[in-house]
Amino acid sequence: MTQSVRDELYSQEVASPEKFKFDESVANVFEDMIQRSVPGYGMTLSLMPLIAKRYGQENSKIYDLGCSLGAGMLALHAGLLKETKIIGVDNSQSMLDRCRQNLDQSMPKATFELLHEDILETAISDASLVVMNFTLQFIAKEKRSSLLRKICDGILPGGVFLLSEKIEFSDQCIQSEMIKLYHDFKKRQGYSELEISQKRDALEDVLLPESIETHKQRLAEAGFARSETWLQCFNFVSLIAFRD
């Protein structure tokens, strides 16, 4: 991976933080940001090769929708035993530029393709595995069902879909306690109260979490036969959905 720069984007107090977007400034610190902001992120990546090994089908495609710097693509590649093509999609050119640098260092170019486009417009076909790591939460809620239906329709029988998301809880007491634990986690990672507060303001109305129950219901309605949580840490969760 390209050299990590420490995330200090919200360390200076401003009257009103700009809305969060995946621009050059975020791409520059993203590796450090996601490691320090998403509990369980490292474990998610460490277990993805096992899933790729089991479900990656020969001569199929694997998609990482919202591939950012390519960490997920590298994790998937590490587990593949069969001839497959990994396709990374992101609407941020700044992210893709760094992603290509990272992949060129570690993956043969013939095994991957990068697409600069909105994942709502991405065609999904002949896929044995589709991954969305902390991406759906940035899609407008009214557009999520049609996106998941398109993904399900593009997955081959026996294929799977991995969905990792920040979630909310219907029980408000649980929601409150999980947020407290999450903020404690971020403080332990070196973020100040100011940084936590200002980033929260920047993400308001940009990152839109939903409950596990809502995600599972939407996956079922999209056509997946079954889905289940395979990893959870506080208010971050990874689901696996199966295509019969």
N, C-alpha and C positions, 0 to 999 in steps of 0.2 A: 504494500500500500504506500501511497505518497506520504511524505512526512507530515505527521499530525501537528496542527497548530492549536494551541489552547483556546478554548471558547471563552471569550470575555466580551461578547457582543452586548450584553446587558449589564455590564459592570458600572456604567456611568449613568447617573440618574438623569432622566429626561421627563418633561411634563407629560408627554403622551407618546409612548413607543409606537413606531410604525408597525403596521400589520405584518406578521411573519410571512416571508416568502423565500423560496429556495434560490436566492440570487448568489452572486459571486462571494459576498461576505459570508453567507452561510456555508456555501460549498467549501470555502477555505478552512473552516473549523469543524466541518460536519462530523468527521471521524471522532474527534474528541467530544463533541456535543452529544452524539447518540450514545456513546459508551458511558458518559456520565449522567445522561438524562433518562435512559430506559433500563430499569432493573431487569436483569435476565437476558439482556441483548446478546451478551457473549455466549451464554448457554444456548440460546436460539441458534446462533450461527454454528456452534460446535456440534449440534445434533442434526443439522440439515443434511450433512453428507450421508448419514444413515438412511434418511428418507429418500434421498436421491438414488442411493444404491438399490433400495428395495423397489422403488416405483418408476425409476427412469427406464423407459422402454427403448429398445433398439430402433434406430431410424426415426425417432420421434423428435418433437421439439419441447424445450423447457423454457418457460417465460418467467422473467422477473419483472413485474410491473411496478415501476417506481424504483428502479435499480440503484439510484443515487451513485455512490462511489464504487459499486461493484462487489462489496463484501459478500452479499448473498450469492452472486454468481460464482465467486471463487469457492464458497462453501459447497455449492451444488456440484461444481466441477470436481471437487476433491472426492466426491463419493461415487461418481459415475464410472461404470465398468463397460458400458455399451456405447456405440456410436450414436451420439445425440448432438443436437445443436441448441445452445443456450442463447436466448434472445433477451436482451435487456432493453427496457423502455423507460424513458424519462422525459418530462417536458422542460427540464432545466438543462440548457446547453453547458452551463458552468459545471454541473454535476457530471454530465457525460464526458466532458473533456478530461476530468480527473479519473473518471471510471476507465476510460480507454487507456490512460497511462498505467493504471493499476493492473488491468487485464493483460496488457502487452507484456508486462513483466512476468506474469505467472501462467498464462493460458495461451495455447496455440491459436493464432488468429482464425484459423479455419473452424474452430469450435464455437465461436460466438459472433453475434451480430448486435449492434447497438442502434436503436431507433429513437430519434428526437421527435416525439409526438405526444399528444394527449392520449392517455391510455383508454379514454372513452372512444377513441377513434381506431384503436389498434385491432387488427384482425387476429383472432386466435384460431389456430387450426392444428390438427395432428399433435396435440400436446399430451404428454404423459404426466407432466407436472407443471403447475402454475403457482407462482409465489407472489404474495403481496405483503411485504413487511412494513407495517405502519404507513400505509399509503391510502387505504380506503377512507380513513378518518379525515382526509383532506378533500374528499369528493362530496359534493352536495348530496344530502340524504336522499332527495327525490330521484337521483340518478344512479343510486347504488344497486337497486334491483335489476335494472336492465343490464348493467355492467356484469353482475354476477351470472345472469342468464347467458350472456355472451360467452363468458369464461367456461361455464359448464358445458355449453354446446360445443366448444372447441376442444374439450378434453376427451381423449380416447377412453374406451371402456377399460376399467382397471386403473385409471389415472387418479391423481389426487390434486387437491387445491390446498395450499397453506395460506392462512390468513392470520397475520399478527396485528394487534390493535391495542391502543389505549382504550379502556372501557369505563363505563359508569355503572353504578349499582342502583337497583330500584329501591333498596332499603337505604334510606337517607342516613341512618346511623352508621351503617357499614361504609357508605360512600364517604362520610366525613372522616372516619378512622383511617380508611385507605389513603385518602389524600394527605392526612397528617403523616402517615408512614412514608408516603412517597416523597414528601417535602423533607422528611428526616434523611431519606436516602440521598437526595440531592445535596443537602448540607454536608453529608458525610463525603460526598464526591468533590467538595470544595466550593460549591455555589453559595453565595451569600443570600440573605433574605431579600435584598434589593434585586439581585439577578433573578431569583425565583419569581418575585412579584412582577417584575417588568416583562419577563418572558411570558408569564401567564396572561398578562394584558395583551401582549402582541399576538398570542394564539387565540384569543377570544374571537369567536365566530369564524375562525379559520380551521382549527382542529375541532371536529365535532364527534365526540365519542358516543357510543351506544352500548347497551347491555349485551352480555353474552347471549341471553335469551333472544334478543332481537336479531343478532347475527345468525344464530342457529335457525331461526324461523325463516330468515331471508335466504339462507343457503338451501333450505328444504324447498322453498318456493321456486328457487332458481333451477331445481332439478337434481340436486345432489341427493344420493340415497341416504346418507347419514353423515353426521359430523360430531366431533368431540374435541374438548380441550386437551391438548397434549403438553402444554406448559403454561404456567401462570406465576407471575410475581407481582404482588400487590395489585395495582389497577392496570396491569399489562398482561395480555393473554395471547396465546397462539392456538389456533384451531386447525384441525385437519378435516377436510371434507372429501368424501369418496364418491367417485363416479362409477356406477355399475355398468 
